[in-house]
Amino acid sequence: MFTSNPFAGLTASVSPAMMQTYVIIMVLLVIAGTLFDIIHKGSARYFFENMRKSKAQAKKQVGGGELVSIAVQTAVVDVLASGEFCNMRRRIAHLLTMYGFLLYVGTTVLMVFCYPTAATAMPAIVPQLWWLGGLMVCVGGYWFWFFIRVDVAAEGNSPFRVMRADLFVLSLLASVTLGLIWAWMQAKGMAGSTVLFGLYIIATTVLFGSVAWSKFAHMFFKPAAAFEKRLSKANGTAENLPTLSRDDPEQQKRHSMELLRDAPMNMGLGIKREAPRHH
């Protein structure tokens, strides 16, 4: 089960060309959704304007070597290690989900395009990585959803309370979970695997087709925001930004409420959520 291509078992009813076309359509939906998100929220305009203002107000010039250093720090610390998360549990959950998703999607594309049929020789490591990636997404995603979310862990709200901002994580978990269950049922020759595959396709289509309304596009903006933040610190303009004390609960509370209130305007990255309910 862990060494066979689950998509190759579909060739009797679904041609490899159809599966490949579906994957290409999902990629196009992500691109279109991200572009729509950028245009609708003005994210790109915000970043360019902010970079221009930062350069104009800079207290010191940042040279080419320092720019490269900032870019490397952004890639390693903020992107690869998710350094923006101070809470270690949340960082681990995020890393599990992020790297699991990359493994899962990468091996899916590999199996669909490079090893589309059972007759095509395929290294056993490919489907094993597919399973590993899917399980990493489930561990990180469900851990976050049931135990780490602020409105669940701190506010005491039900983990089943769903808002529009949860569309990405829920569709991701639904897609990966249904995909793993379908692959297991197909490998065991169990009845109903076709139904599970249909549900898997629906959940996957929602995941990639809802980029314009979910937080999927957020992952493309984060590196730019992290780079701009480090650049502002390097040229001295970050000193103009308000600071937040971690030791002042009231300030933390006010800051959180402001972020929730202004979510649609904060760098075009957020999706408005309801204010936390205090009991």
Sequence and secondary structure as in RCSB ss.txt:
>XXXX:A:sequence
MFTSNPFAGLTASVSPAMMQTYVIIMVLLVIAGTLFDIIHKGSARYFFENMRKSKAQAKKQVGGGELVSIAVQTA
VVDVLASGEFCNMRRRIAHLLTMYGFLLYVGTTVLMVFCYPTAATAMPAIVPQLWWLGGLMVCVGGYWFWFFIRV
DVAAEGNSPFRVMRADLFVLSLLASVTLGLIWAWMQAKGMAGSTVLFGLYIIATTVLFGSVAWSKFAHMFFKPAA
AFEKRLSKANGTAENLPTLSRDDPEQQKRHSMELLRDAPMNMGLGIKREAPRHH
>XXXX:A:secstr
 TTS TTGGGTTTS HHHHHHHHHHHHHHHHHHHHHHHHHHTHHHHHHHHHHHHHHT SS   HHHHHHHHHHII
IIIIIS TT  SHHHHHHHHHHHHHHHHHHHHHHHHHHTS STTS   THHHHHHHHHHHHHHHHHHHIIIII H
HHHTT   TT   GGGHHHHHHHHHHHHHHHHHHHHHTT TTHHHHHHHHHHHHHHHHHTTTTSSTTHHHHHHHH
HHHHHHHHHHTGGGGS    TT HHHHHHHHHHHHHTGGGSTTT          
